[in-house]
Amino acid sequence: MKKKNKYCYGWAIWTNWGSGWEKESVYDKSCESYSQVKKDAKEYRIAGAQTRITNTRWLNAS
């Protein structure tokens, strides 16, 4: 039996609309590519927000 990972890994897009940084969306590395995350962050920048992309992890619930 294969051991499951304790954590899932991915990326988070943080935006700043002028009132501080907030986590806008989270992407799972096993489902999304980094290029897709960059495209989505670009859409937030076009809308007028400052953006950051960070690595993140969370507990594997399954």
C-alpha positions as CSV (number, residue, x, y, z in Angstrom):
1,M,0.0,0.0,0.0
2,K,1.4,3.4,-1.0
3,K,1.7,5.9,1.8
4,K,-0.3,9.1,1.2
5,N,1.4,12.5,1.6
6,K,0.6,14.4,4.7
7,Y,0.4,17.7,2.8
8,C,-0.9,18.9,-0.5
9,Y,1.3,21.6,-2.3
10,G,0.3,24.4,-4.5
11,W,0.3,28.2,-5.1
12,A,-1.7,31.1,-3.7
13,I,-2.4,34.4,-5.4
14,W,-2.4,37.3,-3.0
15,T,-3.9,40.6,-4.0
16,N,-3.8,44.1,-2.6
17,W,-6.6,46.4,-3.7
18,G,-5.3,49.2,-1.5
19,S,-6.5,48.0,1.9
20,G,-3.9,45.2,2.6
21,W,-3.0,41.8,1.3
22,E,-5.6,39.1,1.0
23,K,-5.4,35.5,-0.3
24,E,-7.6,35.6,-3.4
25,S,-7.2,32.0,-4.7
26,V,-5.3,28.8,-4.1
27,Y,-4.2,26.2,-6.8
28,D,-3.2,22.6,-6.3
29,K,0.1,21.7,-8.0
30,S,-1.3,18.3,-9.0
31,C,-4.1,19.9,-11.0
32,E,-2.9,23.3,-12.2
33,S,0.2,24.5,-14.0
34,Y,2.2,27.5,-12.9
35,S,1.6,29.2,-16.2
36,Q,-2.2,29.1,-15.5
37,V,-1.6,30.7,-12.1
38,K,0.5,33.4,-13.8
39,K,-2.3,34.1,-16.3
40,D,-4.9,34.4,-13.5
41,A,-2.6,36.8,-11.6
42,K,-2.2,38.9,-14.7
43,E,-6.0,39.3,-14.9
44,Y,-6.0,40.7,-11.3
45,R,-3.2,43.1,-12.3
46,I,-5.2,44.3,-15.3
47,A,-8.2,44.9,-13.0
48,G,-5.9,47.2,-10.9
49,A,-4.6,45.1,-8.0
50,Q,-1.1,44.4,-6.9
51,T,-0.4,40.7,-6.9
52,R,1.9,38.1,-5.4
53,I,2.2,34.4,-6.1
54,T,3.5,32.3,-3.2
55,N,4.1,28.6,-2.5
56,T,1.7,27.1,0.0
57,R,0.7,23.8,1.5
58,W,-2.2,22.4,3.4
59,L,-3.1,19.2,5.2
60,N,-4.3,16.3,3.0
61,A,-7.8,15.7,4.1
62,S,-8.4,12.5,2.0
